[in-house]
């Protein structure tokens, strides 16, 4: 629609220019060598296609504002940093579990046999040092589980914030596009009404009707954008509620899984302590042997933690890629709109200068300059070109 309107307007203006160029030779032969000038900036502002330049400038300003907001808001870098932070927070827990698993059952068996031999001549008492070790082990596991769950909650919050911001940005772009499309669709009629209202001889009744039509046009565009804004607000509220419910479910499930594994591992260690019980009688020291595989449980917990980390890292990577794609699309749209606006501006200026050259030839003048580079003795053709543009609008 835009390209067709530009082509039609420029074509009609070209036809009008050709008609205007047909005339008699100059009535001022002494001016044959004098150059001419036009106020190009002023004539661009009264060109029929100038509203399109204004609309393009407004859309570019809105898109650049979105781009600036994106640069200041958390982005793909935030997701990458969150993933790296999660890996750092899990590293101590993974290292501790690996150290525990590295001491196999035979090592623990030798430790237990040595302790039994040392206690063989002592009155049977509970194995207090081992009990303290089990309690310390439980405390370490609980602390690591708490750190992991806190990191997991932060990761969920970052994911929800990034999704909400991307959705809100897409909705804003859709509202801007709707406003721009409505304004562009009404541009022809609006230009016609505004041109009629500049006519001082317009009848009062017709003036009131034209003003009412302009107000109705503005209200229709504003109401359409307002309805879409209200719809987007409801959608964002629904998204926020759905995110909160989903994050709560994910956090509860992860907490249940981690706490269950922590409790199971601590209980296993306590069963070992309970099995040790009082000091082993000397007669059974030689037959004492470990019965628990101490390496399997820490390795399983470490594997579960790494699996959760990989899952969250994959989600962060997906969110980061989505953010990068949106930024690329926005930059492409800005570049395309800038190129289209610059092309239209050059076409408008070329048509104005072309008509000025035709008028100059009709008057027997020389080269036509724009106002900012014209020699001091030029003949000003700005009014003549403005009249030609006004006649076209009429």
N, C-alpha and C positions, 0 to 999 in steps of 0.2 A: 504493500500500500504506500509506504514512504517513497520507494524508488519511482513508482508510477506517478505519484503526485509531483515529485521533483522534475521528472522528465516532461510531464505535461506543462507545468508552469514555465520551465525554461524554454520549451518549444514555442509556447504562445508568446512569451516575451521576445523570442528571436524573430517570430513572424511580425510582431508589432514593430520591432526595431528595423526590420527590412522595409516595412511600409513607411516608417518615419524617415528612412534614409533617402527615399525617392523625393527629390525636390529640385528646385532651381539652383544654379550656381551661386557662389557667394555674391552678395550685394556690397561687400566691402573688400575690393581687390587689394587695398593697402594692407589688409590684415592677413594676406595669404601666407606670410612667413611667420606669423605670430603663433607661438604654442598655446595650448589650452590646458586647463586644470580642472579637476573635480575633487570634492571632499568625499573621498572613498568611504571613510568610516561612517559619515552621516548618511550616505546613500545606501550602505549595507543595512542600516537600521530601518529604512523604509521599504526595503525589498519585500515582496510577498512571501518569500521563503525564510525571512529572518526569524519568525517565531520558532521554526524548526531548530535553528541554531541555539536559541534560548533554551528550548526544551532539552536539547542534547547537553547543553552546559549544566542544566539542573540535574539531569540524570548522572552526568559524570561526577558532579559534586557529591551526590548521594552515594555513589559507588566508592568514591575515594574515602568518604567518611567511614564506610563499612571496612575498607581496607585498613584505615588507621586503627579502628577499633580492634580488628583482628590482630594487628601488630602488637597492641598493648595487652590483649587478652591471653589467657593460657592457650597454648596451641599444641602442635605435634611435639614440640620440644618438652612441654609439660608432661605429656604422656610418656615420652622416652625417659625423662628424668624420674617419673614415678616408678617405671619398670626397673630402672637401675637402683633406685632406693630400696625397692622390695628385695632385689637380689642382695644388696648390702645387708639388709636387716636379717635375712635368712642365713647369711654366711656363718655367723657365730654358732647358731644352732646346728647347722649342718656339720661344722667342724667338730663340735662337741660330741655329736652322735657318732661321727666317724671314729673319734678317739675311743669312745666306749666300745664300738663294734670291733676295733682292732685288737682288743684283748679277748682272745678266744676262750673257749671253755676250759682248755687244758691249763691256761694261765690262771684262771680263777680256781681251778682245782688245786694247783700247787699252792696258791695263797691260802686256801682253806685248810689243806693238809698241814702247812707250816703253822697256821694259827692253832690247829688242834694239838699239834705236838707241844707248842709253847704252853698250852693250857692244860696239858694232861695231868699235871701235879697240882692244879689249882682247884679249890672247891667249886663245884658246879654253880655257875651264876649265868644270868642271861648274857648274851653276846652284845654287850653295850656298844663297843666300837662299831660293829657291823650295823647295829640299829641306827646309830648316828649317821653312818654313811648312807643308809637307805633313805633317811629323812632328808639329807642334803641332796641326794639324787632326785627325790620327788620335788624338792624346792627348785632345783635347777630346771627340771622339765617344765614345771608350771610357769616359771619366769620366761622360758623360751616360747612356750605356747602363747603367753600373753603378748609378747613382742610380735609374734607372727600375726595374731588376730588383730592387733592394733594397725599393723601395716596393711593387712587385708582390708580393714574398714576404710583406711585412707585411700587405698586403690579404688574401692567401690565409689567413694565420694568423687574422686577425680574423674572416673569414667562417666558418672551421672552428670557432672557439671559440663564436661565436654560435649556429651550428647545433647544436653539442654541448650547449650550455647549454639551449637550447629543448627539445631532445629529452629531456634529463635531467629538466627541469621537468615536462614532460608525463607522464613515467613516474612521477614522485613523486606527481602529482595522481591518477594512476590507482591507485597503491597506497593512497593515503589514502581514495579513494572506495571501493575494495574493502573496506578495514578498516571503514569506516563502514557500508557496506551489510550486511556480515556481522554487525556488532554490532547494527544495527537489526533485522535478520531474527531474531536470537536474543533480542531484548529482552524479548519476552513470556514466553518460557520461562525466561529468566534471572530475571526478576522473580518468577515463580511459585516457582522453586527457592529464591531468597533469602528469600522470605516464609515458606516452609515451614521453612527452617533457623532462623528467628527464634523458632519455636515451641519452648519449653523442654520440652514434653511429647512431642516427636517421638521415636519409637523409634530406638535406636542404629543398627539395620540400615538403616532408612530414611534416617537422617541421613548415614550413610556413602555410601549410593547417591546421594543428592542432591549431596553434595560431589563425588563422582566424576563425576557428570554435568556439574557446573559446570566441573571441571578439563578434562574432555574438550571442552567447548564452547570454553573459552579456547584449548586446544591446537589445535583445528581452525581457529579464526580466525587464530591466529599462524602456523600452518603454511601456510595459503593465502597470507597476505601474504609469508611468507619465500620461497615458491616463485616468486611474481611478482617479488620483489626479485632473486632469482638470475637469472631470465629477463631482467630489465631490465639486469643487470650484463653478461650475455653480449652482449646487443644493443648496449650502449654500447661494449663493447670492439670489436665488429665495426665499428661506426660509426667509431670512432677510427682503426682500421686502414685502412678504406676512404677516410677523409678524408686520411690521410697519403699513401696511394698516389696518390689523385687530385691532391692538391696538388703532389706531386713530379712527376707527369706534366705538369700545367699549367705549373709553374715551368720544367721542362726545355724544353717546347715554346716558351714565351715567350723563354727565354734563347737558344735556337737561332735563333729568328726575329730577335731584336734584334741578336745578335752577327753573324749573316749580313749583315744590312743595314748594320751598322757597318763590317764588313770590306769589303763591296762598295763602299761610299762612299769609304773610305780608299784602296782599291786604284785606284779611278777617279782620285782626286787624284794618286796616285803615277804612274799612267800618263801623266798630263798632265806631271808633272815629268820623267819619263823621255823623253817626246816632245820636251820643250824641249832636253834634252841639252846639248851644248856651245853656246857663243854662236853665233847665226846669222850666217853670212857677210854682209858688207855688201851684196853683190849681190842677196840674197834678202829684204832687210828690207822693201822696198816691197810684196812679194807676201805678207808674213806675215799670217795671219788665224787667228782661233780656230776650233777644230774640235770643241769639246766643249760641250754644253749644261749649264752648271754649275747651273742653277736647278732642274732636274727631280728630281735625286736628293734634295736636302734637303727638297723639298716632299713627296716620297713618304714619306720617313722621318717627317716631321712628321705626315702623315696617318695613318700606321700607329700612331704613339704616341697621337694623339687617339682613334683607333678603340678601342685597348686601354683608354684611360681611360673612354670612354663605356660599354664593356662592363662594366668593374668597377663603375662608378657605378650602372649598372642593377641589378647583383647586390646592391650595398649597399642600394639603395632597396627591393628585394624583401625582403631580410632585415629591414630596418627596419620595413616594413609588417607582416611576420609577427610581429615582437616587439610592435608596437602592438596588433595584433589579440588576441594572447595576453593582454596586460595588460588590455585592455577586457573580454574574457571573464571574467577572474579578478575584476575589480571588480564586474561584473554578478552573478556567482555569490555573492560576499560580500554584496552588497546584498539579493539575493533571500533568502538564508539568514537574514540579520538580520531581515528583515521577517516571514518565516515563524515564526522563534523568538519575536519580539515578539507576534505574533498568538496563538500557542499559549499564551504566558505570560498574556496578558490573558484568554484563555478559561478557563484554569485558575483564575486569581484570581477571575474573575467567577462561576464555578461554586461556589468555596469560599464567597465572600461571599453568594451566593444561598442556599446551604444553611444558612449561619449565620442569614440573615434568616428562613428558614422555621422554624428551631429557636427563634429569638427570638419569633416570633409564637406558636408553640406554648406557650412559657413565659410569654407575656404581657409580653415586654420591648419596648423601643423600638428606636431606631436602632442598627445594628451598625457599629462602628468597627474599623479595623485597629489593631494594637498601637501603632504609632508616633504616632497622632493621637487616641487614645481619651482621654476624661475619666478622672479618677482613680477615680470611683465606679462604673465599668462592671462588669457581670457577665461573667466570662470564659467564653466558649463554645468555647474552643480544644479542650478535651478532648472535648466532644460531637461536634464536626466531625471530629476525628481518629478517634474511634470509628466514625463513619459511613463514613469512608474505609477503615478497617481491615475493617469488615464487608463492604464491596464487594470488597476484594481476596480475602477469604476465600471 
